[in-house]
Amino acid sequence: MTEFNNRFLTLTLNICEWLKLRNDNVLSKIRYVKYIGYIWYRLLSNIENFAIKHIDISSIHLSKNGNESIVASLTTFPARIENVHLTIKSIFLQTVRPNRIVLWLADSQFSNTSSLPKQLLDMCKLGLEIKFCPDYRSHKKYFFMLQQQKPNELVVTFDDDIIYNLRTIERAVNQHLRYPDCVIVNQTHRIKIQNNAIRPYQEWRGCRNETKKPSFRNSILSGSGCLYPYGLLPEKMFDWKAIQDHVLTADDLWVWANCVSNGIRIVCTQNEAKIFTTINNSQSFNLSQINCIDGGNDDTIANLCGYFPNLIANLTHGQ
């Protein structure tokens, strides 16, 4: 019975993913009508939340196969610790299963594993690794894992509030095989340049045909399932003092600027972006409220253009 339930609920997740609207769907552009799109999103989101909660992963184990080992890395904080297991469950269920899943927790927020929710501790029996580290905010998802990355490892970063498409890792790995010297993302924004200047973040476009080709103008959305090959990123990216001074709340922009300034292109796995399903009750605090809605990203980009002198030149001439 458990196997049948799992198959049915997994099929439900896949059907919901297929039924999702694009981020830039027509309904979202029409006044009042756009609320129909929101209602549709909430319906699918509630179905996916129900499905992921009731799938039993007790018999699932992480992969031990592959020439390159896949390491899934994410972080969370106290406000989301009770529900992060749902995100991790969607990583366990990937069509291409990772070899490791590592959850980074700030040692100033969590003293030891005994204080953690039972759902997380049960996942440790299936292979989840919980590691404690300094509180480097959202940067924790990549900061320590990439410094510990081994030559045969691919690191894929995730956010802590999303129920992931079950083909997220599969798509990233397939694109990595085509472009082994690029950072791979599952969603991106196409950066708009005008008169040798970066236009405001709100004007950046979503996935398009050109985003499936390597480019400096593809932004990094590290929570979309972002794949980093070994040894690609510069040591400068791990300068915590510089992060504190310039991009404390914008880890995606920091990684992107380091890539562009060092000649590393970004490529997306798809030419259309569908709306992520977030875990219910996980959005009371969201960095996008600071970075996107309140214009924080534009201030950060201005700081980064000063910190990386060749950033604009690579964007305008290197493509």
Helices and strands as residue ranges (DSSP letters): H 2-19, G 26-29, H 34-54, E 69-75, G 78-80, H 84-92, E 100-106, G 113-115, H 118-124, E 128-133, G 137-139, H 140-148, E 153-158, E 162-163, H 168-178, E 183-185, E 193-194, E 197-198, G 201-203, G 209-212, E 224-228, G 235-238, H 240-246, H 251-261, E 266-268, E 277-278, H 287-288, I 289-293, H 296-307, H 311-313, I 314-318
